[in-house]
Amino acid sequence: MKTHTNWNSPGFLLPPLAPAIGPFGLPGFLSAVWSSHAPESADLCIAESSDALIALAFRRERLEFVGHRDLVDYRSPLGAGTPELVRDLVDSVPTGTAILFDSLPAEAAEPIGAGLSQLGLDFVSTMHATAAVLLLPASFDDYLMSIGKKERHELRRKRRRFEASTGPLELVRTSESRGLFKQFIGLHRRSEGEKGRFMAPGMELFFEALFALPGWGLDALLTGTGEVAAAAFGYLDDSGYYLYNSAFDSQLRHLSPGQVMLGAMIERAIEEQRMIFDFLKGDEAYKYRLGAVERPLYEIALVR
């Protein structure tokens, strides 16, 4: 085992143990999180062997994954040698170090637990959060049938009402438009309550860094006059679409622009033959009304 701080290490090419985790194991995303939100007095610790890699932060006798759990929806070590790497890593840290591995799909939690068991350590594994994942069928008609009569009716009714008020629905996708990016930031800042305070200058810089990375982009629902009614910030790869953040024009709340946008995005994802539409962390009711199912996420905690 070796430890280093090189985001360009070839170890990042190893496959994540948990499937369908989108951008969250990629060095571009992790380095952006680290650059903008590294905890005070924390040291980057990328632990690597010939067949495994884990990116960690070490601070004040505490070892944890890179990035706050509110910013990183999935965690997964890379490579089949994870149990042995975890064993060697934990064996090397000082006694009294608190170790916390959060946001782990089952496929990632089990090998970590296996490595800790090799050391004979007592640890606690608990389900602490869920992601909401929509498994996409072959056609949009099949999807509408799967969500039931009530939700099918509501989705169609909201779209008709939106189009009657603003004109034909237009959904655009971009990974380059600075203008649309700034409008997305503006929608956030005009939101009420905590959401309106979320997009502080430092957070905007983080989103700007993600926007420049491959796979990341904005989807915008436009009115007939070209104004942004709602926008979604997310990541697209071969496995599907990962919805990282969204905002809508609160003055159009009566037209449900967020729900209309999501329906149109799901329809397009099915047409593009994507496998999943991942709403990521959070148990908000609308995700399940749109047909998502829970993906449990586990937390492993112990003191060395």
Secondary structure, 3 states (H helix, E strand, C coil): CEEECCCCCHHHHCCECCCCCCCCCCHHHHHHHHHHHCCCCCEEEEEEECCEEEEEEEECCEEEECCCCCCCCCCCCECCCHHHHHHHHHHHCCCCCEEEEEEECHHHHHHHHHHHHHCCCCCEEEEEEEEEEEECCCCHHHHHHHCCHHHHHHHHHHHHHHHHHHCCCEEEEECCCHHHHHHHHHHHHCCCHHHHHHCCHHHHHHHHHHHCCCCEEEEEEECCCCCEEEEEEEEEECCEEEEEEEEECHHHHHHCHHHHHHHHHHHHHHHCCCCEEEEEECCCHHHHHCCCEEEEEEEEEEEC
